């Protein structure tokens, strides 16, 4: 328990340092750091309607990150959440197109399932490549992102093209209102229900099943689990399928919820932010929920920054990157500081 | 008084709160063979490393032939003629013998020609009577030849003091005898030799003096070997309190006569494992199994002897189903098992204490309860629900029953000592449903107390009706514990012995000299 508290405190310290570092950089670059900090905090959490906005961005991130965390736990590194997110949205969009006109109670569940299937399939082939021929799954899932991005371009400018669309960004025809999970606010009982369901199921899977314990063991020492007789390949493939399905589900929610259509290159950093969330949360399911909410807040602040601080929205991406750097590098000096503190206690 | 070849004054080495060496002052006369003995963890290897300049002592000084040596500086020690042959060999496996020798030699010239290189080291090897081709790759050499090259490497420069750290641990009895002859020849050439040893029998056979370390402290020495007896040495090594408590202590120390277990008429018991002319694909860690036939009966302890790397690991993998078999049959608890997965074999009662305790046996960064429960989880359904609290309680009960010293079942396995870690593995692998227990190097690196505990546990398991297969490179261990011993050579089972065992005959079988 004490260790967990220490871990959370340490993570918070890293995040604060990353944000302060960005503030310094922006100050040097000629922006006002205090104003930037204030508008990040305001935009993310304090202003009117900040929480629903944080939830709107945080929920899909949480769903994707919960899956990524599972795959990392098993030691199968799924870097392809972005591609699986796209494939989920594409599968759902195609399903919706094929069933156009059918009653919503049939179409909506089938679209959700189809989106999860799309994400799972897009995770499964790199998983199979690793299991069958030892291909590095980090490379293949990463390449999968690019391929999925290109498929999305093709789908939105070809088969599913909205003929009335005139913008530079190709997109599909809008989903019929009856099939939408939410309005453009991105919040609805169904979406929140799905997020809660994902949270509960994933928590049970990780903490209350044999699969969860063996997955954690095999991520830390696969050789030992193999000598116990567990099939690491099977654990890894399942974790890939589940994490792909969840990323696909998040893509489906974006499509059927706030967006109502798929556009080429939409939310291009979703999957990478989800990976960051999983790492910041130290791969814990509950941690992922809180961290996703935090990053959801940052994402909503991105829309608020240009207005308030005159900063480009990309400033949030820079903050994200700084956090990623600190979390993954785990500064040796700070580590030592924490060790000393623990020794002193 | 004659000048000392090597004198250590008040040497202390601390690792964190652990005192690896504590105020050790000892001096060795030149031109003799000096044995340094002690249990695992007594500080023998640390002592050797301090003398060789690999470890900087936190206090004290080292003098070679009356000249004080800069502490913790390998180059300074080598300049004084001190050379160390490591316990786990340190030659680059991809080098040829000649390259490896040249590597340790700061000779003249920047340009090389291969023939010249080979010629130069050919004569060096010949002078030391190491029969190895200079063009052979290190990794292709058998262990005994590798050790010969290690020694040749140490003698490239004009070594005055040669330290050998546990050189006998990897050798067959014949190899040990050859090593001793080589050491005696070097002594005749005037080299002072420090042998770090583990076995009393070997000390008495080769050394002129013996020095005993216990818990990092100097207990005695250097004593002339003529003045000591095996029981006296055993007492010095383990301390008054433990000595004489058990025959296992004497066996673990290799003190003189080896105790024999009488063969207990097991022929009528059912076979728990039966390999019939089993061949496998080659394993990354050793030769393929070649037509190995072996039966283990319930209640029987079968020892597998052999120089390391002769297919012992493949045998364990074959029994575990982790290597593909190409011919032959195997039965486990009466069931044809060639096609079974390891999980299915474990359900039939297969238990494995693997070779590498910290890699194959435990996940050091995972909690004790996860490590302990892993086997049961693998045997059950993947999606079955678990109750972590109840598992932790059961784990606590099991670890207490196995007298593991630990604080909480949520602590990491890596925080335990070697002996306690092995007990966690025993607690997981030795249960009433165990039909065949494979114990691979079950006592490697353990102190006497933990070693005796492991042996007693395996005997108790056999008495309850499990068949036990012990793989060990320690013949004293095998002789003490086994009802029957088979010998492996190049992936084949080449000989079988029943108690009482004959060291000469087993040793000859290990090297194929029959």
Boltz contact constraints between the chains, C-beta under 6 A:
constraints:
  - contact:
      token1: [A, 208]
      token2: [B, 385]
      max_distance: 6.0
  - contact:
      token1: [A, 209]
      token2: [B, 383]
      max_distance: 6.0
  - contact:
      token1: [A, 209]
      token2: [B, 385]
      max_distance: 6.0
  - contact:
      token1: [A, 210]
      token2: [B, 377]
      max_distance: 6.0
  - contact:
      token1: [A, 210]
      token2: [B, 380]
      max_distance: 6.0
  - contact:
      token1: [A, 210]
      token2: [B, 382]
      max_distance: 6.0
  - contact:
      token1: [A, 210]
      token2: [B, 384]
      max_distance: 6.0
  - contact:
      token1: [A, 210]
      token2: [B, 386]
      max_distance: 6.0
  - contact:
      token1: [A, 211]
      token2: [B, 382]
      max_distance: 6.0
  - contact:
      token1: [A, 211]
      token2: [B, 383]
      max_distance: 6.0
  - contact:
      token1: [A, 213]
      token2: [B, 370]
      max_distance: 6.0
  - contact:
      token1: [A, 213]
      token2: [B, 377]
      max_distance: 6.0
  - contact:
      token1: [A, 214]
      token2: [B, 377]
      max_distance: 6.0
  - contact:
      token1: [A, 217]
      token2: [B, 363]
      max_distance: 6.0
  - contact:
      token1: [A, 217]
      token2: [B, 366]
      max_distance: 6.0
  - contact:
      token1: [A, 217]
      token2: [B, 370]
      max_distance: 6.0
  - contact:
      token1: [A, 217]
      token2: [B, 374]
      max_distance: 6.0
  - contact:
      token1: [A, 220]
      token2: [B, 363]
      max_distance: 6.0
  - contact:
      token1: [A, 220]
      token2: [B, 365]
      max_distance: 6.0
  - contact:
      token1: [A, 220]
      token2: [B, 366]
      max_distance: 6.0
  - contact:
      token1: [A, 221]
      token2: [B, 363]
      max_distance: 6.0
  - contact:
      token1: [A, 223]
      token2: [B, 359]
      max_distance: 6.0
  - contact:
      token1: [A, 223]
      token2: [B, 360]
      max_distance: 6.0
  - contact:
      token1: [A, 224]
      token2: [B, 360]
      max_distance: 6.0
  - contact:
      token1: [A, 224]
      token2: [B, 363]
      max_distance: 6.0
  - contact:
      token1: [A, 227]
      token2: [B, 354]
      max_distance: 6.0
  - contact:
      token1: [A, 227]
      token2: [B, 360]
      max_distance: 6.0
  - contact:
      token1: [A, 228]
      token2: [B, 374]
      max_distance: 6.0
  - contact:
      token1: [A, 228]
      token2: [B, 375]
      max_distance: 6.0
  - contact:
      token1: [A, 228]
      token2: [B, 378]
      max_distance: 6.0
  - contact:
      token1: [A, 229]
      token2: [B, 342]
      max_distance: 6.0
  - contact:
      token1: [A, 229]
      token2: [B, 343]
      max_distance: 6.0
  - contact:
      token1: [A, 229]
      token2: [B, 346]
      max_distance: 6.0
  - contact:
      token1: [A, 229]
      token2: [B, 378]
      max_distance: 6.0
  - contact:
      token1: [A, 230]
      token2: [B, 378]
      max_distance: 6.0
